[in-house]
Amino acid sequence: MVSRESTGKYSITQQKAAWGRSIDVDKSELKDVMRVAKNAFAQTASERWITRLLTANNLLLSACRKDTKAKVGFAASEYQSDECHLVTAFIARSEQNNGIYHMFNKLRISDGLGEGFSIFTVTTQNPNVERGVSRAMQYFIYQGNISSYSLTRELRRRTLPKMLTPYVPKCPDESINSNYYSLNYKKGDAFRLTFSVARKK
């Protein structure tokens, strides 16, 4: 199933697989994935690792500039037995901080809530990811979809291909940054973040 959303100068395409199946990423789209990922990630992220991220997923989002029709970002979710795993999201550096990531998070969480999930997970070494997902959760509280959420962090040693960004990432919230100072980025340390939501009764 394919649907489209529009936000500002971008359009977002959603590809969703039926339960028990996964999105089939064709060769032409995989080329776009590699182009954007290599621009967004550091050189430590191999094509094999990037390809593995985009397989066995139930939801795939792609962002496209309306003016040039160029793909500039991708995000995916995997529906596991009792959780919606926010597998990945990467955006071309020239298009970052323009609202694409926030839209990705809203669409992925909205779809997960629609599928009945109350647990959302993400593995990251970037405090901006934690801040971004938290902001999206606050949006759904404001919209009345959920009443609250809680967050837990689990340290995962050597789980990512070293440091995915060209520099140690920081977000505008120092209270979030302080949790990430313990990570050994060069060895690929990351946090497994678990967002547990309470639904409106």
C-alpha positions as CSV (number, residue, x, y, z in Angstrom):
1,M,0.0,0.0,0.0
2,V,1.4,3.4,-1.0
3,S,0.1,6.8,0.3
4,R,1.5,10.4,0.2
5,E,1.6,13.3,2.6
6,S,2.7,16.9,1.9
7,T,4.6,19.2,4.1
8,G,6.1,22.6,3.0
9,K,8.5,22.0,0.2
10,Y,8.5,18.2,0.6
11,S,6.2,15.3,-0.2
12,I,6.4,12.1,1.9
13,T,5.6,8.7,0.3
14,Q,4.6,5.9,2.6
15,Q,5.0,2.3,1.5
16,K,3.3,-0.2,3.9
17,A,3.5,-4.0,3.7
18,A,0.7,-6.3,4.9
19,W,1.3,-8.1,8.3
20,G,3.7,-10.9,7.9
21,R,5.4,-9.3,4.9
22,S,8.0,-6.7,4.3
23,I,8.6,-3.8,2.0
24,D,10.3,-4.7,-1.3
25,V,12.9,-2.0,-2.1
26,D,13.6,-2.0,-5.8
27,K,17.0,-1.3,-7.3
28,S,16.3,2.2,-8.4
29,E,15.1,3.2,-5.0
30,L,18.0,1.5,-3.4
31,K,20.3,3.7,-5.4
32,D,18.5,6.8,-3.9
33,V,18.8,5.2,-0.5
34,M,22.6,4.8,-0.9
35,R,23.1,8.3,-2.2
36,V,21.2,9.9,0.7
37,A,22.6,7.6,3.3
38,K,26.2,8.2,2.2
39,N,25.6,12.0,2.4
40,A,23.9,11.7,5.9
41,F,26.1,9.1,7.5
42,A,29.9,9.0,8.1
43,Q,32.0,6.7,6.0
44,T,31.9,4.1,8.7
45,A,28.4,3.1,7.5
46,S,28.8,0.5,4.8
47,E,26.5,-0.2,1.9
48,R,25.9,-3.7,3.4
49,W,24.8,-2.2,6.7
50,I,22.6,0.4,5.1
51,T,20.9,-2.3,2.9
52,R,20.3,-4.4,6.0
53,L,18.6,-1.5,7.7
54,L,16.1,-1.2,4.8
55,T,15.1,-4.9,4.6
56,A,12.4,-6.8,6.6
57,N,10.6,-3.5,7.4
58,N,6.8,-3.0,7.5
59,L,6.8,0.7,6.8
60,L,9.1,2.7,4.5
61,L,8.9,6.5,4.2
62,S,10.7,8.6,1.6
63,A,10.9,12.4,1.4
64,C,11.1,14.1,-1.9
65,R,11.7,17.8,-2.8
66,K,8.7,19.1,-4.7
67,D,10.8,21.4,-6.9
68,T,13.5,19.0,-8.0
69,K,11.7,15.7,-7.4
70,A,14.9,14.4,-5.7
71,K,14.7,11.9,-2.8
72,V,16.3,13.5,0.2
73,G,15.4,11.3,3.2
74,F,14.3,7.9,4.3
75,A,12.8,6.3,7.4
76,A,11.5,2.8,8.3
77,S,9.7,0.9,11.0
78,E,9.6,-2.8,11.8
79,Y,6.6,-4.3,13.6
80,Q,7.8,-6.9,16.0
81,S,5.6,-9.1,18.3
82,D,4.9,-6.4,20.9
83,E,6.7,-3.3,19.7
84,C,7.1,-0.9,16.9
85,H,10.8,-0.5,16.2
86,L,11.8,2.8,14.6
87,V,14.6,1.2,12.6
88,T,16.3,4.1,10.9
89,A,15.9,7.7,9.6
90,F,18.4,9.6,7.6
91,I,18.2,12.9,5.7
92,A,20.6,14.6,3.3
93,R,22.7,17.2,5.1
94,S,21.4,20.0,2.9
95,E,17.8,19.2,4.0
96,Q,18.3,18.7,7.7
97,N,16.5,20.9,10.3
98,N,13.7,21.6,7.8
99,G,11.0,19.5,9.5
100,I,11.5,16.2,7.7
101,Y,12.6,14.2,10.7
102,H,9.6,15.5,12.8
103,M,7.2,14.4,10.0
104,F,8.9,11.0,9.8
105,N,8.5,10.5,13.5
106,K,4.8,11.6,13.5
107,L,4.0,9.3,10.6
108,R,5.8,6.3,12.1
109,I,4.3,6.7,15.5
110,S,0.8,7.4,14.1
111,D,1.0,4.2,12.1
112,G,2.3,2.2,15.0
113,L,-0.5,3.5,17.3
114,G,-3.0,2.6,14.5
115,E,-1.6,-0.9,14.6
116,G,-2.2,-1.1,18.3
117,F,1.4,-0.8,19.6
118,S,2.1,0.8,23.0
119,I,5.8,0.3,22.9
120,F,8.1,2.1,20.5
121,T,11.9,1.4,20.4
122,V,14.9,2.9,18.6
123,T,18.6,2.2,18.8
124,T,20.7,5.4,18.6
125,Q,23.9,7.2,19.7
126,N,22.4,10.6,18.7
127,P,20.7,12.7,21.4
128,N,18.8,14.5,18.6
129,V,16.9,11.2,17.9
130,E,15.8,11.0,21.5
131,R,14.7,14.6,21.5
132,G,12.9,14.1,18.2
133,V,10.9,11.1,19.2
134,S,10.1,12.7,22.5
135,R,8.8,15.8,20.7
136,A,6.6,13.6,18.5
137,M,5.3,11.8,21.6
138,Q,4.4,15.3,23.1
139,Y,2.6,16.0,19.9
140,F,0.4,12.9,20.3
141,I,-0.4,13.9,23.9
142,Y,-1.4,17.3,22.7
143,Q,-3.6,15.7,19.9
144,G,-5.3,13.5,22.5
145,N,-4.0,10.2,21.0
146,I,-2.1,9.2,24.2
147,S,-2.2,10.4,27.7
148,S,1.5,10.1,28.6
149,Y,4.7,8.2,27.9
150,S,7.8,7.0,29.7
151,L,11.3,6.6,28.4
152,T,14.0,4.1,29.4
153,R,17.5,3.8,28.1
154,E,19.5,0.6,27.8
155,L,23.2,0.8,27.0
156,R,24.2,-1.4,24.1
157,R,28.0,-1.8,23.6
158,R,29.5,-2.0,20.1
159,T,26.1,-2.2,18.4
160,L,26.6,0.3,15.6
161,P,29.3,0.7,13.0
162,K,31.4,3.1,15.1
163,M,30.2,6.7,14.9
164,L,27.5,7.3,12.3
165,T,27.9,11.1,12.2
166,P,31.1,13.0,11.2
167,Y,31.2,14.6,14.7
168,V,29.9,13.7,18.1
169,P,26.2,14.8,17.9
170,K,24.6,17.2,20.4
171,C,21.0,18.4,20.7
172,P,19.8,21.8,22.1
173,D,18.8,20.1,25.4
174,E,21.8,19.6,27.6
175,S,19.8,17.4,30.0
176,I,19.5,14.9,27.1
177,N,23.1,15.4,25.9
178,S,24.5,14.5,29.4
179,N,23.2,10.9,29.1
180,Y,25.2,10.4,25.9
181,Y,28.6,11.4,27.2
182,S,29.1,7.9,28.5
183,L,29.0,6.4,25.0
184,N,32.2,5.3,23.3
185,Y,31.3,6.5,19.8
186,K,34.5,5.1,18.2
187,K,33.5,1.6,19.3
188,G,29.9,1.9,18.2
189,D,28.1,2.2,21.6
190,A,24.5,3.2,21.5
191,F,21.3,3.4,23.6
192,R,18.3,1.2,23.1
193,L,15.5,3.7,23.8
194,T,12.1,2.3,24.8
195,F,9.1,4.7,24.8
196,S,6.0,3.2,26.5
197,V,2.8,5.0,25.9
198,A,-0.4,5.2,27.9
199,R,-3.4,5.4,25.7
200,K,-6.4,7.6,26.3
201,K,-9.3,5.6,28.0
